Amino acid sequence: MQKYDITLADTVTFKRAGEERTFSIEGIPADMIEELVYHGLTQKIGDAAAGKSGDEATAAMQKVHDALLAGNWGVKRTQSGGDGLDDEQRMVVVVASELIPAGQWKAKIDGWADMSSVERRAAKWALLEVHPKLDALRAEAKRRMAEDVSITL
């Protein structure tokens, strides 16, 4: 068994149902904190398997596990508060958003209704970066980016 020494804030704050909520975690027994860690870990890794099965699901979950071992939670935020994506990743999201109905995104992204468009774009990318058709989406994104769409007045 692994032993960890962690320090937690006294409260946790998150946004749900259009409102910011704050709850005290002070006094939650250590065994409950342990259960919360296991729950969060299984949720984080398990979310990668949404809509997949077999080897595809296993590979997606392994990718998330490997990222966690490397100290990477997921999409990195930029200092400007943006989505943390580069231009190609944003274009991949645009392409995928044209192909995937909004209802499918909403069903797979927790907290969709409370997210800004920037947060939604980052959440979409998090799903797409483990998608089996990512290479095809990237190719289409690159093709679109290569088109000359500049206008001179």
C-alpha positions in Angstrom: 0.0 0.0 0.0 1.2 3.5 -0.9 1.3 6.2 1.7 0.7 9.8 0.7 1.0 13.0 2.8 -1.3 15.6 1.4 -2.6 19.0 2.6 -6.1 20.0 1.6 -7.9 23.4 1.7 -10.7 23.7 4.3 -13.4 24.1 1.5 -14.1 23.0 -2.0 -15.9 25.3 -4.4 -17.4 24.4 -7.8 -20.2 25.6 -10.1 -23.3 23.6 -10.6 -26.9 24.5 -11.7 -25.6 27.9 -12.7 -24.4 28.8 -9.2 -21.1 28.6 -7.4 -21.3 26.2 -4.4 -18.8 26.0 -1.5 -18.7 23.1 1.0 -16.4 22.5 4.0 -14.3 19.5 3.9 -12.7 20.2 7.3 -13.4 17.2 9.6 -14.1 14.6 6.9 -12.6 11.4 8.2 -9.4 10.2 6.6 -11.1 7.0 5.4 -13.7 9.1 3.6 -10.9 11.2 1.9 -9.4 7.9 0.8 -12.7 6.8 -0.7 -13.0 10.2 -2.5 -9.5 9.8 -4.0 -10.4 6.4 -5.3 -13.7 7.6 -6.6 -12.1 10.6 -8.4 -9.4 8.3 -9.9 -11.8 5.7 -11.2 -14.0 8.5 -12.6 -11.1 10.3 -14.3 -9.7 7.2 -15.9 -13.1 5.6 -16.6 -14.4 8.7 -18.4 -11.9 8.1 -21.1 -13.8 4.9 -22.0 -17.1 6.6 -22.6 -18.6 5.5 -25.9 -15.8 2.9 -26.5 -15.4 -0.8 -25.9 -12.7 -3.4 -25.8 -9.2 -2.5 -26.8 -10.2 1.0 -27.7 -11.6 1.7 -24.2 -8.5 0.1 -22.6 -6.2 2.2 -24.7 -8.0 5.4 -23.9 -8.0 4.7 -20.2 -4.3 3.7 -20.3 -3.5 7.1 -21.9 -5.2 8.9 -19.1 -3.4 6.8 -16.5 -0.1 7.4 -18.2 -0.8 11.2 -18.2 -1.6 11.1 -14.5 1.7 9.2 -13.8 3.5 11.9 -15.7 1.9 14.6 -13.6 -0.5 15.8 -16.4 -4.2 16.2 -15.5 -5.3 17.0 -19.0 -5.6 20.1 -21.1 -3.3 22.8 -19.8 -4.7 26.3 -19.3 -2.7 29.2 -20.6 -1.8 32.2 -18.5 -4.2 34.3 -20.4 -7.0 32.1 -19.1 -7.7 30.7 -22.6 -8.5 27.1 -23.6 -4.8 26.0 -23.6 -5.1 24.7 -27.1 -3.0 25.5 -30.2 -4.5 26.6 -33.5 -4.5 23.1 -34.9 -6.3 21.7 -31.8 -8.9 24.4 -32.0 -9.5 23.6 -35.7 -9.8 19.9 -34.8 -12.6 20.9 -32.3 -14.3 23.0 -35.0 -14.2 20.1 -37.5 -15.5 17.6 -34.9 -18.2 20.1 -33.7 -19.5 20.1 -37.3 -19.7 16.3 -37.3 -20.9 15.5 -33.8 -24.3 16.6 -32.7 -24.4 19.0 -29.6 -26.4 16.4 -27.6 -23.5 13.9 -27.8 -21.1 16.5 -26.4 -23.5 17.4 -23.6 -24.0 13.8 -22.7 -20.2 13.2 -22.3 -19.1 16.5 -20.7 -20.0 16.9 -17.0 -21.1 20.5 -16.2 -21.7 21.4 -19.8 -24.5 23.9 -19.0 -22.2 25.8 -16.6 -19.2 26.1 -18.9 -18.1 29.0 -21.0 -17.4 28.5 -24.7 -13.7 28.4 -23.9 -14.2 25.7 -21.3 -16.4 23.7 -23.6 -13.8 23.9 -26.4 -11.1 22.6 -23.9 -13.5 19.8 -22.7 -14.2 18.8 -26.3 -10.5 18.6 -27.0 -10.0 16.4 -24.0 -12.5 13.9 -25.5 -11.1 14.2 -29.0 -7.4 13.7 -28.1 -8.2 10.0 -27.3 -10.7 9.6 -30.1 -9.9 6.8 -32.5 -10.5 9.1 -35.5 -8.2 11.9 -34.3 -5.8 11.4 -37.2 -8.6 12.0 -39.7 -9.8 15.0 -37.8 -6.2 16.4 -37.6 -5.8 15.9 -41.4 -9.0 17.8 -42.1 -8.0 20.6 -39.7 -4.6 20.9 -41.4 -6.3 21.0 -44.8 -8.6 23.8 -43.7 -5.8 25.7 -42.1 -3.7 25.5 -45.3 -6.5 27.1 -47.4 -5.7 30.7 -48.2 -8.6 32.6 -46.7 -6.9 36.0 -46.3 -8.7 39.0 -47.7 -7.0 42.2 -48.8 -9.0 45.4 -49.0 
